[in-house]
Amino acid sequence: MKMMIASDIHGSAYYCEQLLKAYEKESPDKLLLLGDILYHGPRNDLPEGYAPKKVIEMLNPLAEKLLCVRGNCEAEVDQMVLKFPVLAEYAWLNVNGLNIFATHGHHHGEDNPPPLSSGDILLCGHTHVSCCHKHDGFTYLNPGSVSIPKENTPHGYMVLEDKTFTWKTLDGEAYLKETFNA
């Protein structure tokens, strides 16, 4: 299975459109969104092209291809306009033999992981910083932010293919890779 992973669109139609162009090129089986889809949040400036209604129009047609977890900016009103579930706090996934705990990161993150088994992957958004950090017993992965990246990381996403995660810019340029042997 090929999975594309993105986080923190924050209502930017401009960057959502770029993400969906990358989605078309990547042609994944599923697109996993790690929360903060429509609202920019009180701590962030408005992202370029802030237009949540347009983001809704772009994502709803992909409903059967989307897996989502709830970010700290999601609300029940968001679920009323989106045709795919967005209110799950986390998802346990087994993709290509890898055990992945996918969550936004505001409750369980790198510094406060959920109970994990040795070799598990903790996949979060929230910080807007793309990274791969190995810890005793688990690996923390973050795709960064589609619309408001921080700490000089690019606007981007990740792809999981076979047992390899590849971080890419919205233009599709790979800049980080991590392969697992699970």
N, C-alpha and C positions, 0 to 999 in steps of 0.2 A: 504494500500500500504506500502511496505517496501522499503525504500530508503537508499542506502549507499552514504556517502558524503566524499569526499577527496579533498585535495588541494596541490598545490606546489610539483608536481612530479619532476619538473626541469630537465627533460631529463634523469633521472636515470633509466636505464633498470633494475638494481639490485633491487631497491625499488618498481618499477612498477610491477615487477614479484611477489614480496611479496604481494603487494596490490591485484593483480589479484588472487592469491591463497586465500586470505581472501574473495574476491568477490565470488569465487566458493563456499566457506564454508557458507557464509552469504546468498547466493542465493536471492539477492534483485530484486525487479521489475525494478528499475532504479539505475544507478550510476551517481551521480551529481559531476562533477569536477569543482572546484572553481578557475580555472585558473592556469597559469604558468606550462604548461604541458611539453613543449619540451626544452626550453632554460633555462640555469642556472642563467642568469642575471649578470650584471656587479658587483653587490655588494656581490654575493655569491661565495664561492669557488666551484670548480667542485664537484658535489655529487658523492658518490661511484657508480661505474658502469655507468658513464655518456655515454650514447649512444642513442641520440634522434631518430636515424633511427630505432633502435630496439623498442623503445617506440611506435613509429608510427605503426610498425608491430604488436605489442601486442594490441593496442587499436582499430585500424581500424576494426577488425572483430566484435567488440562489438558496432558498430556504432548505431544500433537501440536501444540499452540499455542505451546509454549515453546522459546526459544533461550537457551542459557546459556553463560557462561564461568566458569572456575574462579577463586574468590577465595582469599585467603590462609588462610581458615578451612575450605575444602573438603578432604576427605580421601577416600581410596578407599572407606572404609566408607560414606560418604554415597552414593556411586554404587550401592552394594549395595541401598539402600532407595528410591532415586529412580528412576522409570521413564523418565527423560529424561537425556540426556548433560549432565554438569556438570563434566567434567575437562579440557575444552579451555582452553588458556592464553589464546587469543584467537580472534577470528573476523574475517575480512575480509568486509564486507558492501557490496553496492551496492544502496541503497534509494532509489528515486525519483531515480536519477541521482547520488546522493551516495556518495562512497567513504568508508566508515566502518571504522576499526580499533577493534573493541570488545574491551576487556580489563578486568580488575578494577582494575588500576592499581598493584599492589604491585611488579611487575617493570618494566613500561613505564607511565609516567605523564607528567604535565605537565612535570616537570623531567628526565625520562629517556625521551623519546619513541622509539618504534621508527622505522626508516627510513620516512618518509612523503613523498609527492609534494605539490607545491603544491596547496592547496585541499582536502587530505584532512582528515577529522575524526577526532580521537582521543577516543573515548568511554570513560570510566572511571567506576568507583565508588570504593571504598576510603577516600576521605578523609571521607566522610559530609557533605560540603559541596557544595551545589548551586551551579553556576557555569557561566559561558561566558567563556573567555579566548582572545583572538585572538593568535596568534604568527606570526612570519615563516614562511609556508609551510603552517601548519595551524591548526586551531581545536580547543581543548580544551573538551569538554563533560562535565559531571558531573550526574547526576540527584539527588545527595545520598543520603540514607538513608531507607528506609521506616521503620525502627524506632528508630534512634539517631542523629538528625541532630546536627551540631555547628556551632559558630559562629553560633548563632541562626538557622539555616536550618530550614525546616519539614519535617515528615514528608511525603515526597512521592515523585513520579515524573515522568517526561517522556513526551510524546507526539510522535512524528514523523509528520506528515501533509503530503503534497506535499513541499515543501522547507523546512518550518517545524518547528522544535523548540519545544515549549511545556512549561515547567515548571509543575507543578500540585501543590497540597496534596492530601492524601488525600481531602479533601472535594470536589476537582475545581476549586478556585479557581486560575485562572492567575495567576502572579506574575512570569514572565519569558518572553520569546520571542526567537528568533533565526531569521531566514530566510536561506537560502543560494541563490545564483544559479547553481549548477553545472549 
